[in-house]
Amino acid sequence: MVLAAESVGQIGLDLVLNKKGFDKELCGLQKAANKVGKTLAAAFTAKAVIGFGKECLELGSDLAEVQNVVDVTFKTMSGRMDQWAKSAAENFGLSETMAKQYAGTFGSMAEAFGFTEAKAYEMSTTLTGLAGDVASFYNLSQDTAYTKLKSVFSGETETLKDLGIVMTQTSLDAYAMGNGFGKITSQMTEAEKVSLRYAFVQDQLANATGDFARTSDSWANQIRILNLRFDSLKATIGQGLINLFTPVIRVVNTVIGKLGTLANAFKSFTELITGKKSGDSAMNAAAEEAGQAAESVSGVADAADGATAAVNKTAKAIRSLQGFDVMEKLPDASPTDAGNAGGSGSSGGSVAGDPVDFGSLAEGDTVLDEVDGKFRKIIDRFKELQEKFSEGFTVGLGDTSVFASIEKSLQTIGDGLKSIFDSEDVKTAASRYADSLATTLGTIAGSMASVGATIADNLLGGLAGYLSKPENIKRIQDYIVGMFDVAARVNEKFAELSAAVADVFSVFRSDDAKGITEDIIKIFSDAFMGVTTLAGRFGADAVAALSDPFINNKDKIKKAVENTLKPVREVLDTISDAFRAMVDRTLGLYDEHVAPFIKNLSDGISEIIGVLLDGYNKHVSPVLDKLAKKFDETMIKYLLPAFESVCDAVGSFVDLLDALWKNIVVPLAKVIAETLGPAFAALADIVGGAILDNFNLLFKAVKTVFDIVGAVFDTITKIINGDLDFKATFKAVKDKAFDAVVDVWNGINDKAAELTTKLRDAAGSALTKVRDKWEDIKSKTSELTAKLADKAGSTLAKLHDK
């Protein structure tokens, strides 16, 4: 919608509205304002869509707002917060919006007390999860539990009393001195007090911690999760609607803003023709109301209502200014007349100026009409699915009296657990264990720290000593230079190799290679589709075959289980009593016999180890010192010279292998390759062809056999059904099978004879070629043998000198 005023007395109004059949220009300002309101209101006539869309928009807007708080509070941990919040429905019974709202507030409060971002993240997620567990445990709303837990930061005590927590200064001081804080609250900073209250509240709510996860399978919590999932779904839809309708809101804001411009232009026009200045006129108030209405829009439906009301008020205000209720459409004027349009008038009471251009109206269905129809179908489908779900759930749930029994059992269990953990002996023992555990963990941690420090000191000291010697530095430098040179040589070879591989691999660009790939794809795709189709059909039949017997006999199965429970219970009662007696007797056996034996065993081992260590320090250690000094002499005087001799001998042996390779193996292999290569090719051709021929015979035989087997099965079926004579049919099948086997056997014999002849001819040809080459091989072998003898003599002479 575009509204422009180029000069005093000239008013241009361009309105594009969603209504069919409106195809002429508006003739008055009042009529234009009424059309704006009616058209915008008509765009949102579907009350169901408006209600659902408004709720989705509110949830989506809330999620966007709390996301902003999360992004600001957790600048580097926003991603982790998103992942945690998405799982809050299953873990704590909180929607994503709730989880982010609570965690964002807790995090901001924690950072305000000087805690780091990581600590604020830990505290906020812990308290938010605890809010969900408290709501589940005490049957409160999540907002109520969240408000009570804010006392960790505010220090309020009254809100926590409903949860059985008395957080007085005296109780906090006692908790601080008993749990390692080392001072009372009057000596703490505000951040330390928050840490104290944080630990105190967690400890007091230990029974509630994790309650939602423990009871997530209950009816109430499953319904709560279902509602939260629907809220998350609506919030996601709302964010999509925000993206969809934000341009619409912008258009509405533009409309109302342009109406203000129109009002200002009209005011200037009336001042011009009346010669009076208007102060705080009704027009200004109407324009201000229009702007405020546009700025306060929070949803598409509200925007439509606000826009309609503002436009109607504007029209009413305009009517109250002057006696002209209609602005006449004047004849068209050229652009050159625009500057003089405001100065002329007529005796007929019409206003001089350029014509008012109202634009054209959109025809046909718009995006809003399409969205309206689609949302109607979605809502109707959701209603159908809800009814189907309710029907199925009622059938599956069956008898609901079991919930009363469950409730009674849970009450009994709760009373039993309460009586167990209210015992002073249990509390005292738990406190004793906590003291012992803290001391033990501290000792272990200190010991590990000491071991780690020793290892670090040893490694760093040895490395420092090694690097303090110039010869070691020089050796490392030489090593690095050598390794870089070796790596450069390897790089060059890899470059050459990669170029060669690429050149060879280019053969796979040919049409034959592509055809092979096409055939492979065809084989595997046909196999996959065939197997999966067969598996799907078989799976459906298997499910039916396995489930039908249970479904058809469910009443009998139920009766059998009921009849089995009583004897099983009697047996288990006896076993439980006997097992308790066995456990008590085993504990007595351990205390009377096993524990004293272990103590004596430990004392004896300690004495033995002490004696061994004394003997080691007194006798073995001096001998080791003596041997260490002698070992130095052995290494320098004997080991190193011996190693040098071994290296020389190995070098000579490698030279010998090199001579054998270059002078004997390579020439001989070349002669053999030149002689036997053609013979091997001819042999491969003969053998390969024969193998494929026999495979053809084999597959023909397999086909014949399975044809016969299929005929036998068909015949047996007909015999069982009484449709065929058994003896006559069996004789015909037997004769046919015998003839097929004889044909296959004769074919194999013929092929074997043909293969034998070909192999004999190929072998004779190969032997003739070898005989022709024999003289050449004999001459070269004599020459190579002489060279080998010379090289061996030289090598033996070197070994003799060593």
Salt bridges, closest charged atoms under 4 A:
GLU25 OE1 - LYS329 NZ 3.55
GLU55 OE2 - LYS234 NZ 2.72
ASP82 OD1 - LYS100 NZ 2.95
GLU90 OE2 - ARG229 NH2 2.37
GLU96 OE2 - LYS86 NZ 3.49
GLU96 OE2 - LYS100 NZ 3.09
GLU122 OE1 - LYS119 NZ 3.50
GLU158 OE2 - LYS161 NZ 3.01
ASP162 OD2 - LYS148 NZ 3.04
GLU190 OE2 - LYS193 NZ 3.59
GLU192 OE1 - LYS183 NZ 3.20
ASP211 OD1 - ARG214 NH2 3.61
ASP231 OD1 - LYS234 NZ 3.80
GLU271 OE1 - LYS277 NZ 3.88
GLU289 OE2 - LYS313 NZ 3.44
ASP302 OD1 - LYS54 NZ 3.42
ASP365 OD1 - LYS20 NZ 3.64
ASP372 OD2 - ARG376 NE 3.18
GLU384 OE1 - ARG381 NH1 2.92
ASP422 OD2 - LYS418 NZ 2.95
ASP478 OD1 - LYS474 NZ 2.76
GLU496 OE1 - LYS493 NZ 3.49
ASP555 OD1 - LYS554 NZ 3.27
ASP573 OD2 - ARG569 NE 3.87
GLU592 OE1 - HIS593 NE2 3.71
ASP603 OD2 - LYS599 NZ 2.98
GLU633 OE2 - LYS637 NZ 3.57
ASP648 OD2 - LYS802 NZ 2.88
ASP658 OD2 - LYS662 NZ 3.20
ASP693 OD2 - LYS751 NZ 3.86
ASP707 OD2 - LYS703 NZ 3.00
ASP735 OD2 - LYS731 NZ 3.20
GLU754 OE2 - LYS758 NZ 3.25
GLU783 OE2 - LYS787 NZ 3.79
